[in-house]
Amino acid sequence: TIRPSSDSSFPSPVSPWTSSQLLLALGSVEHSPAVPVVAEYLKHPHPELRSAAVRSLGRMGNRARDKVGALVALWDGADETLRRDLAIAVSSIGGESAVGALTRWVAEEGLPAGLQRTLHVGLRAAREGGVPPPR
């Protein structure tokens, strides 16, 4: 199982790569009960698993709308790669909270040009309601 344990060490019998692939797969299936399980991995100490959780929630689209706040909380202190993943996920989820976050992020000074482009495209997508989840 990929459910994190109740303690903060997140022991896992499988490699981080395998766990990240499982998280990404959960994002591609229409199974709303997976949302809170995936969201727990936003707190994981391993960056690859946090990133996979972000991307998985983005793939879930509007089913993960109640997790936008948790995604936004990762922005400060995130590296450029995680910020790109956050921008894509939040824009895919859409909704008022997503538009607000993307608007704030676009206004930040000193962001790399590629990230700025991703944010602008993401803001347009979020304003249009996000990206529907895969079928």
OpenMM code with the backbone's topology and positions (N, CA, C; nanometers):
from openmm import Vec3, app, unit

residues = "THR ILE ARG PRO SER SER ASP SER SER PHE PRO SER PRO VAL SER PRO TRP THR SER SER GLN LEU LEU LEU ALA LEU GLY SER VAL GLU HIS SER PRO ALA VAL PRO VAL VAL ALA GLU TYR LEU LYS HIS PRO HIS PRO GLU LEU ARG SER ALA ALA VAL ARG SER LEU GLY ARG MET GLY ASN ARG ALA ARG ASP LYS VAL GLY ALA LEU VAL ALA LEU TRP ASP GLY ALA ASP GLU THR LEU ARG ARG ASP LEU ALA ILE ALA VAL SER SER ILE GLY GLY GLU SER ALA VAL GLY ALA LEU THR ARG TRP VAL ALA GLU GLU GLY LEU PRO ALA GLY LEU GLN ARG THR LEU HIS VAL GLY LEU ARG ALA ALA ARG GLU GLY GLY VAL PRO PRO PRO ARG".split()
positions = [
    Vec3(0.0832, -0.1185, 0.0000),
    Vec3(0.0000, 0.0000, 0.0000),
    Vec3(0.0876, 0.1248, 0.0000),
    Vec3(0.0390, 0.2329, -0.0554),
    Vec3(0.1182, 0.3551, -0.0557),
    Vec3(0.0696, 0.4551, 0.0472),
    Vec3(-0.0289, 0.4151, 0.1293),
    Vec3(-0.0778, 0.5062, 0.2335),
    Vec3(0.0346, 0.5329, 0.3328),
    Vec3(0.0618, 0.6636, 0.3610),
    Vec3(0.1667, 0.6926, 0.4577),
    Vec3(0.1258, 0.6445, 0.5964),
    Vec3(0.2253, 0.6048, 0.6731),
    Vec3(0.1955, 0.5604, 0.8088),
    Vec3(0.1620, 0.6809, 0.8957),
    Vec3(0.1137, 0.6550, 1.0161),
    Vec3(0.0738, 0.7639, 1.1044),
    Vec3(0.1937, 0.8370, 1.1638),
    Vec3(0.3118, 0.7775, 1.1578),
    Vec3(0.4262, 0.8510, 1.2119),
    Vec3(0.4891, 0.9363, 1.1031),
    Vec3(0.5777, 1.0259, 1.1433),
    Vec3(0.6311, 1.1247, 1.0495),
    Vec3(0.7448, 1.0716, 0.9640),
    Vec3(0.7894, 0.9497, 0.9854),
    Vec3(0.9035, 0.9004, 0.9085),
    Vec3(0.8632, 0.8409, 0.7745),
    Vec3(0.7353, 0.8146, 0.7512),
    Vec3(0.6855, 0.7603, 0.6250),
    Vec3(0.7655, 0.6380, 0.5788),
    Vec3(0.7799, 0.5362, 0.6630),
    Vec3(0.8549, 0.4191, 0.6163),
    Vec3(0.7841, 0.3559, 0.4970),
    Vec3(0.8605, 0.3035, 0.4067),
    Vec3(0.8011, 0.2436, 0.2883),
    Vec3(0.8835, 0.1231, 0.2469),
    Vec3(0.8173, 0.0127, 0.2147),
    Vec3(0.8905, -0.1052, 0.1705),
    Vec3(0.9344, -0.0964, 0.0242),
    Vec3(0.8931, 0.0095, -0.0464),
    Vec3(0.9295, 0.0248, -0.1873),
    Vec3(1.0141, 0.1502, -0.2044),
    Vec3(1.0808, 0.1598, -0.3163),
    Vec3(1.1687, 0.2738, -0.3429),
    Vec3(1.0883, 0.4020, -0.3638),
    Vec3(1.1521, 0.5194, -0.3452),
    Vec3(1.0825, 0.6456, -0.3739),
    Vec3(1.0334, 0.6520, -0.5187),
    Vec3(1.1114, 0.5980, -0.6124),
    Vec3(1.0696, 0.6011, -0.7523),
    Vec3(0.9404, 0.5225, -0.7710),
    Vec3(0.9338, 0.4020, -0.7139),
    Vec3(0.8144, 0.3194, -0.7260),
    Vec3(0.6951, 0.3885, -0.6613),
    Vec3(0.7165, 0.4449, -0.5425),
    Vec3(0.6081, 0.5166, -0.4742),
    Vec3(0.5608, 0.6346, -0.5570),
    Vec3(0.6548, 0.7072, -0.6192),
    Vec3(0.6142, 0.8226, -0.6998),
    Vec3(0.5324, 0.7785, -0.8199),
    Vec3(0.5677, 0.6661, -0.8804),
    Vec3(0.4912, 0.6159, -0.9942),
    Vec3(0.3510, 0.5738, -0.9517),
    Vec3(0.3390, 0.5157, -0.8331),
    Vec3(0.2071, 0.4792, -0.7808),
    Vec3(0.1229, 0.6035, -0.7544),
    Vec3(0.1846, 0.7066, -0.6987),
    Vec3(0.1115, 0.8313, -0.6752),
    Vec3(0.0617, 0.8913, -0.8063),
    Vec3(0.1471, 0.8925, -0.9068),
    Vec3(0.1070, 0.9466, -1.0368),
    Vec3(-0.0060, 0.8647, -1.0980),
    Vec3(-0.0006, 0.7346, -1.0805),
    Vec3(-0.1079, 0.6494, -1.1328),
    Vec3(-0.2405, 0.6804, -1.0632),
    Vec3(-0.2363, 0.7046, -0.9329),
    Vec3(-0.3588, 0.7398, -0.8610),
    Vec3(-0.4207, 0.8680, -0.9161),
    Vec3(-0.3381, 0.9599, -0.9614),
    Vec3(-0.3896, 1.0843, -1.0175),
    Vec3(-0.4622, 1.0655, -1.1489),
    Vec3(-0.4395, 0.9544, -1.2124),
    Vec3(-0.4989, 0.9298, -1.3441),
    Vec3(-0.6274, 0.8484, -1.3395),
    Vec3(-0.6651, 0.8018, -1.2216),
    Vec3(-0.7883, 0.7228, -1.2130),
    Vec3(-0.8979, 0.8056, -1.1467),
    Vec3(-1.0205, 0.7764, -1.1818),
    Vec3(-1.1334, 0.8481, -1.1227),
    Vec3(-1.1713, 0.7805, -0.9917),
    Vec3(-1.1000, 0.8171, -0.8879),
    Vec3(-1.1232, 0.7576, -0.7563),
    Vec3(-1.1017, 0.8664, -0.6518),
    Vec3(-1.2060, 0.9426, -0.6236),
    Vec3(-1.1956, 1.0561, -0.5317),
    Vec3(-1.1412, 1.0209, -0.3944),
    Vec3(-1.1668, 0.9009, -0.3389),
    Vec3(-1.1065, 0.8694, -0.2094),
    Vec3(-0.9529, 0.8694, -0.2112),
    Vec3(-0.8931, 0.8679, -0.3294),
    Vec3(-0.7469, 0.8735, -0.3380),
    Vec3(-0.6930, 1.0131, -0.3071),
    Vec3(-0.7764, 1.1160, -0.3184),
    Vec3(-0.7300, 1.2538, -0.2993),
    Vec3(-0.6632, 1.2734, -0.1637),
    Vec3(-0.7259, 1.2383, -0.0514),
    Vec3(-0.6589, 1.2618, 0.0765),
    Vec3(-0.5333, 1.1771, 0.0964),
    Vec3(-0.5322, 1.0574, 0.0389),
    Vec3(-0.4130, 0.9728, 0.0490),
    Vec3(-0.2960, 1.0401, -0.0226),
    Vec3(-0.3206, 1.0856, -0.1445),
    Vec3(-0.2156, 1.1527, -0.2216),
    Vec3(-0.1733, 1.2812, -0.1510),
    Vec3(-0.2693, 1.3561, -0.0985),
    Vec3(-0.2383, 1.4837, -0.0327),
    Vec3(-0.1461, 1.4654, 0.0878),
    Vec3(-0.1547, 1.3518, 0.1550),
    Vec3(-0.0649, 1.3265, 0.2686),
    Vec3(0.0819, 1.3315, 0.2248),
    Vec3(0.1077, 1.2939, 0.1014),
    Vec3(0.2451, 1.2921, 0.0518),
    Vec3(0.3002, 1.4319, 0.0242),
    Vec3(0.2166, 1.5352, 0.0316),
    Vec3(0.2683, 1.6717, 0.0202),
    Vec3(0.3601, 1.7053, 0.1374),
    Vec3(0.3484, 1.6294, 0.2454),
    Vec3(0.4295, 1.6505, 0.3660),
    Vec3(0.5495, 1.5563, 0.3721),
    Vec3(0.5649, 1.4720, 0.2742),
    Vec3(0.6696, 1.3703, 0.2784),
    Vec3(0.8084, 1.4349, 0.2766),
    Vec3(0.9034, 1.3793, 0.3519),
    Vec3(1.0382, 1.4365, 0.3532),
    Vec3(1.1161, 1.4186, 0.2223),
    Vec3(1.0762, 1.3230, 0.1396),
    Vec3(1.1485, 1.2978, 0.0146),
    Vec3(1.0927, 1.3891, -0.0957),
    Vec3(1.1773, 1.4744, -0.1563),
    Vec3(1.1279, 1.5698, -0.2568),
    Vec3(1.0618, 1.5042, -0.3774),
    Vec3(1.1101, 1.3878, -0.4188),
    Vec3(1.0512, 1.3198, -0.5351),
    Vec3(0.9059, 1.2806, -0.5065),
    Vec3(0.8779, 1.2399, -0.3842),
    Vec3(0.7414, 1.2001, -0.3496),
    Vec3(0.6515, 1.3218, -0.3323),
    Vec3(0.7045, 1.4308, -0.2776),
    Vec3(0.6244, 1.5540, -0.2702),
    Vec3(0.5878, 1.6004, -0.4102),
    Vec3(0.6845, 1.5990, -0.5002),
    Vec3(0.6598, 1.6414, -0.6378),
    Vec3(0.5574, 1.5505, -0.7061),
    Vec3(0.5691, 1.4201, -0.6845),
    Vec3(0.4721, 1.3272, -0.7440),
    Vec3(0.3326, 1.3523, -0.6896),
    Vec3(0.3216, 1.3840, -0.5611),
    Vec3(0.1910, 1.4141, -0.5022),
    Vec3(0.1314, 1.5398, -0.5647),
    Vec3(0.2152, 1.6412, -0.5859),
    Vec3(0.1687, 1.7658, -0.6493),
    Vec3(0.1153, 1.7358, -0.7891),
    Vec3(0.1943, 1.6625, -0.8676),
    Vec3(0.1532, 1.6317, -1.0045),
    Vec3(0.0289, 1.5435, -1.0077),
    Vec3(0.0195, 1.4499, -0.9144),
    Vec3(-0.0967, 1.3620, -0.9078),
    Vec3(-0.2234, 1.4411, -0.8766),
    Vec3(-0.2162, 1.5316, -0.7800),
    Vec3(-0.3333, 1.6143, -0.7486),
    Vec3(-0.3730, 1.6997, -0.8689),
    Vec3(-0.2749, 1.7493, -0.9418),
    Vec3(-0.3049, 1.8243, -1.0632),
    Vec3(-0.3787, 1.7393, -1.1651),
    Vec3(-0.3387, 1.6140, -1.1787),
    Vec3(-0.4065, 1.5233, -1.2724),
    Vec3(-0.5505, 1.4964, -1.2306),
    Vec3(-0.5778, 1.5068, -1.1011),
    Vec3(-0.7132, 1.4820, -1.0505),
    Vec3(-0.8085, 1.5960, -1.0839),
    Vec3(-0.7534, 1.7099, -1.1250),
    Vec3(-0.8376, 1.8216, -1.1644),
    Vec3(-0.9260, 1.8692, -1.0515),
    Vec3(-1.0500, 1.9026, -1.0847),
    Vec3(-1.1388, 1.9626, -0.9847),
    Vec3(-1.1743, 1.8689, -0.8700),
    Vec3(-1.1461, 1.7410, -0.8803),
    Vec3(-1.1679, 1.6500, -0.7662),
    Vec3(-1.0743, 1.6855, -0.6507),
    Vec3(-0.9640, 1.7539, -0.6803),
    Vec3(-0.8664, 1.7913, -0.5773),
    Vec3(-0.8798, 1.9376, -0.5363),
    Vec3(-0.9910, 2.0002, -0.5700),
    Vec3(-1.0080, 2.1436, -0.5449),
    Vec3(-0.9879, 2.1804, -0.3981),
    Vec3(-1.0273, 2.0942, -0.3058),
    Vec3(-1.0120, 2.1267, -0.1635),
    Vec3(-0.8667, 2.1147, -0.1163),
    Vec3(-0.7768, 2.0753, -0.2040),
    Vec3(-0.6348, 2.0640, -0.1677),
    Vec3(-0.5510, 2.1792, -0.2236),
    Vec3(-0.6145, 2.2758, -0.2892),
    Vec3(-0.5399, 2.3901, -0.3445),
    Vec3(-0.4632, 2.4625, -0.2337),
    Vec3(-0.5255, 2.4826, -0.1185),
    Vec3(-0.4579, 2.5499, -0.0079),
    Vec3(-0.3310, 2.4783, 0.0350),
    Vec3(-0.3358, 2.3456, 0.0396),
    Vec3(-0.2169, 2.2676, 0.0757),
    Vec3(-0.1080, 2.2806, -0.0300),
    Vec3(-0.1489, 2.2875, -0.1563),
    Vec3(-0.0510, 2.3069, -0.2642),
    Vec3(0.0110, 2.4468, -0.2556),
    Vec3(-0.0722, 2.5462, -0.2337),
    Vec3(-0.0238, 2.6843, -0.2253),
    Vec3(0.0756, 2.6992, -0.1106),
    Vec3(0.0529, 2.6281, -0.0016),
    Vec3(0.1412, 2.6372, 0.1147),
    Vec3(0.2839, 2.5899, 0.0839),
    Vec3(0.3014, 2.5125, -0.0211),
    Vec3(0.4343, 2.4626, -0.0575),
    Vec3(0.5167, 2.5640, -0.1373),
    Vec3(0.4532, 2.6684, -0.1899),
    Vec3(0.5202, 2.7616, -0.2805),
    Vec3(0.6440, 2.8257, -0.2182),
    Vec3(0.6274, 2.8840, -0.1001),
    Vec3(0.7417, 2.9491, -0.0346),
    Vec3(0.8436, 2.8426, 0.0024),
    Vec3(0.9644, 2.8615, -0.0386),
    Vec3(1.0703, 2.7662, -0.0089),
    Vec3(1.0861, 2.6563, -0.1128),
    Vec3(0.9953, 2.6495, -0.2104),
    Vec3(1.0055, 2.5468, -0.3145),
    Vec3(1.1097, 2.5873, -0.4180),
    Vec3(1.1785, 2.4885, -0.4749),
    Vec3(1.2725, 2.5181, -0.5823),
    Vec3(1.1940, 2.5417, -0.7117),
    Vec3(1.2649, 2.5798, -0.8173),
    Vec3(1.1985, 2.6147, -0.9431),
    Vec3(1.1188, 2.4977, -1.0018),
    Vec3(1.1718, 2.3769, -0.9911),
    Vec3(1.1026, 2.2604, -1.0465),
    Vec3(0.9722, 2.2348, -0.9730),
    Vec3(0.9750, 2.2385, -0.8403),
    Vec3(0.8521, 2.2172, -0.7647),
    Vec3(0.7544, 2.3311, -0.7899),
    Vec3(0.8042, 2.4532, -0.8032),
    Vec3(0.7147, 2.5654, -0.8329),
    Vec3(0.6459, 2.5473, -0.9677),
    Vec3(0.7187, 2.4960, -1.0662),
    Vec3(0.6570, 2.4685, -1.1960),
    Vec3(0.5474, 2.3633, -1.1802),
    Vec3(0.5783, 2.2563, -1.1063),
    Vec3(0.4788, 2.1518, -1.0825),
    Vec3(0.3569, 2.2077, -1.0087),
    Vec3(0.3807, 2.2956, -0.9109),
    Vec3(0.2709, 2.3579, -0.8368),
    Vec3(0.1844, 2.4432, -0.9288),
    Vec3(0.2486, 2.5225, -1.0147),
    Vec3(0.1739, 2.6088, -1.1068),
    Vec3(0.0859, 2.5263, -1.1991),
    Vec3(0.1403, 2.4178, -1.2513),
    Vec3(0.0643, 2.3316, -1.3425),
    Vec3(-0.0494, 2.2629, -1.2673),
    Vec3(-0.0214, 2.2122, -1.1485),
    Vec3(-0.1255, 2.1425, -1.0714),
    Vec3(-0.2390, 2.2364, -1.0333),
    Vec3(-0.2049, 2.3526, -0.9788),
    Vec3(-0.3068, 2.4471, -0.9341),
    Vec3(-0.3901, 2.4953, -1.0523),
    Vec3(-0.3252, 2.5200, -1.1658),
    Vec3(-0.4016, 2.5646, -1.2832),
    Vec3(-0.4899, 2.4528, -1.3371),
    Vec3(-0.4458, 2.3288, -1.3258),
    Vec3(-0.5279, 2.2158, -1.3714),
    Vec3(-0.6496, 2.1962, -1.2831),
    Vec3(-0.6351, 2.2244, -1.1551),
    Vec3(-0.7457, 2.2093, -1.0606),
    Vec3(-0.8478, 2.3212, -1.0795),
    Vec3(-0.7999, 2.4429, -1.0990),
    Vec3(-0.8883, 2.5567, -1.1228),
    Vec3(-0.9618, 2.6013, -0.9981),
    Vec3(-1.0574, 2.6925, -1.0162),
    Vec3(-1.1359, 2.7456, -0.9058),
    Vec3(-1.0832, 2.8801, -0.8575),
    Vec3(-1.1610, 2.9447, -0.7718),
    Vec3(-1.1252, 3.0779, -0.7238),
    Vec3(-0.9927, 3.0802, -0.6481),
    Vec3(-0.9702, 2.9815, -0.5628),
    Vec3(-0.8450, 2.9769, -0.4864),
    Vec3(-0.7244, 2.9619, -0.5790),
    Vec3(-0.7408, 2.8811, -0.6828),
    Vec3(-0.6322, 2.8619, -0.7791),
    Vec3(-0.6021, 2.9912, -0.8532),
    Vec3(-0.7065, 3.0600, -0.8981),
    Vec3(-0.6870, 3.1869, -0.9691),
    Vec3(-0.6177, 3.2876, -0.8777),
    Vec3(-0.6593, 3.2943, -0.7525),
    Vec3(-0.5969, 3.3867, -0.6578),
    Vec3(-0.4497, 3.3569, -0.6365),
    Vec3(-0.4168, 3.2303, -0.6186),
    Vec3(-0.2771, 3.1913, -0.5981),
    Vec3(-0.1931, 3.2209, -0.7217),
    Vec3(-0.2425, 3.1822, -0.8377),
    Vec3(-0.1671, 3.2061, -0.9614),
    Vec3(-0.1492, 3.3552, -0.9869),
    Vec3(-0.2482, 3.4355, -0.9553),
    Vec3(-0.2378, 3.5803, -0.9719),
    Vec3(-0.1268, 3.6360, -0.8822),
    Vec3(-0.1218, 3.5886, -0.7579),
    Vec3(-0.0142, 3.6322, -0.6659),
    Vec3(0.1222, 3.5877, -0.7170),
    Vec3(0.1300, 3.4636, -0.7629),
    Vec3(0.2587, 3.4110, -0.8081),
    Vec3(0.3084, 3.4835, -0.9327),
    Vec3(0.2178, 3.5154, -1.0255),
    Vec3(0.2562, 3.5881, -1.1474),
    Vec3(0.3164, 3.7234, -1.1120),
    Vec3(0.2663, 3.7852, -1.0054),
    Vec3(0.3119, 3.9192, -0.9660),
    Vec3(0.4478, 3.9182, -0.8949),
    Vec3(0.4975, 3.8018, -0.8599),
    Vec3(0.6264, 3.7949, -0.7907),
    Vec3(0.7389, 3.8418, -0.8820),
    Vec3(0.8305, 3.9152, -0.8246),
    Vec3(0.9472, 3.9659, -0.8980),
    Vec3(1.0573, 3.8599, -0.9019),
    Vec3(1.1340, 3.8613, -1.0077),
    Vec3(1.2547, 3.7807, -1.0148),
    Vec3(1.2363, 3.6336, -1.0466),
    Vec3(1.1196, 3.5931, -1.0888),
    Vec3(1.1000, 3.4526, -1.1246),
    Vec3(1.1631, 3.4259, -1.2612),
    Vec3(1.2180, 3.3077, -1.2823),
    Vec3(1.2753, 3.2741, -1.4134),
    Vec3(1.1696, 3.2843, -1.5236),
    Vec3(1.2148, 3.3182, -1.6436),
    Vec3(1.1238, 3.3410, -1.7566),
    Vec3(1.0356, 3.2198, -1.7853),
    Vec3(1.0917, 3.0999, -1.7800),
    Vec3(1.0134, 2.9796, -1.8077),
    Vec3(0.9017, 2.9603, -1.7068),
    Vec3(0.9314, 2.9878, -1.5815),
    Vec3(0.8295, 2.9760, -1.4776),
    Vec3(0.7222, 3.0834, -1.4955),
    Vec3(0.7624, 3.2035, -1.5339),
    Vec3(0.6651, 3.3098, -1.5607),
    Vec3(0.5693, 3.2680, -1.6723),
    Vec3(0.6227, 3.2101, -1.7794),
    Vec3(0.5371, 3.1639, -1.8905),
    Vec3(0.4396, 3.0572, -1.8421),
    Vec3(0.4901, 2.9623, -1.7636),
    Vec3(0.4041, 2.8567, -1.7100),
    Vec3(0.2925, 2.9158, -1.6251),
    Vec3(0.3262, 3.0150, -1.5432),
    Vec3(0.2262, 3.0796, -1.4579),
    Vec3(0.1203, 3.1531, -1.5391),
    Vec3(0.1626, 3.2243, -1.6432),
    Vec3(0.0661, 3.2979, -1.7261),
    Vec3(-0.0294, 3.2021, -1.7985),
    Vec3(0.0249, 3.0945, -1.8538),
    Vec3(-0.0596, 2.9951, -1.9211),
    Vec3(-0.1518, 2.9292, -1.8187),
    Vec3(-0.0965, 2.8981, -1.7024),
    Vec3(-0.1756, 2.8357, -1.5970),
    Vec3(-0.2882, 2.9243, -1.5477),
    Vec3(-0.2614, 3.0527, -1.5363),
    Vec3(-0.3639, 3.1465, -1.4910),
    Vec3(-0.4806, 3.1501, -1.5895),
    Vec3(-0.4491, 3.1493, -1.7189),
    Vec3(-0.5563, 3.1450, -1.8202),
    Vec3(-0.6393, 3.0170, -1.8050),
    Vec3(-0.5708, 2.9039, -1.7866),
    Vec3(-0.6428, 2.7762, -1.7726),
    Vec3(-0.7285, 2.7753, -1.6465),
    Vec3(-0.6752, 2.8263, -1.5361),
    Vec3(-0.7514, 2.8269, -1.4095),
    Vec3(-0.8740, 2.9152, -1.4213),
    Vec3(-0.8605, 3.0284, -1.4907),
    Vec3(-0.9752, 3.1176, -1.5102),
    Vec3(-1.0850, 3.0507, -1.5915),
    Vec3(-1.0465, 2.9570, -1.6741),
    Vec3(-1.1426, 2.8835, -1.7565),
    Vec3(-1.1971, 2.7605, -1.6844),
    Vec3(-1.1638, 2.7460, -1.5565),
    Vec3(-1.2192, 2.6355, -1.4768),
    Vec3(-1.1252, 2.5193, -1.4564),
    Vec3(-1.0014, 2.5329, -1.4998),
    Vec3(-0.9073, 2.4237, -1.4830),
    Vec3(-0.9201, 2.3228, -1.5956),
    Vec3(-0.8468, 2.2167, -1.5828),
    Vec3(-0.8454, 2.1118, -1.6835),
    Vec3(-0.9297, 1.9966, -1.6310),
    Vec3(-1.0227, 1.9453, -1.7111),
    Vec3(-1.1019, 1.8322, -1.6611),
    Vec3(-1.0130, 1.7116, -1.6338),
    Vec3(-1.0479, 1.6316, -1.5331),
    Vec3(-0.9684, 1.5122, -1.5056),
    Vec3(-0.9723, 1.4151, -1.6229),
    Vec3(-0.8696, 1.3333, -1.6381),
    Vec3(-0.8661, 1.2364, -1.7487),
    Vec3(-0.9806, 1.1370, -1.7378),
    Vec3(-1.0246, 1.0898, -1.8501),
    Vec3(-1.1328, 0.9883, -1.8539),
    Vec3(-1.0759, 0.8566, -1.8971),
] * unit.nanometer
topology = app.Topology()
chain = topology.addChain("A")
for resn in residues:
    res = topology.addResidue(resn, chain)
    for name in ("N", "CA", "C"):
        topology.addAtom(name, app.Element.getBySymbol(name[0]), res)
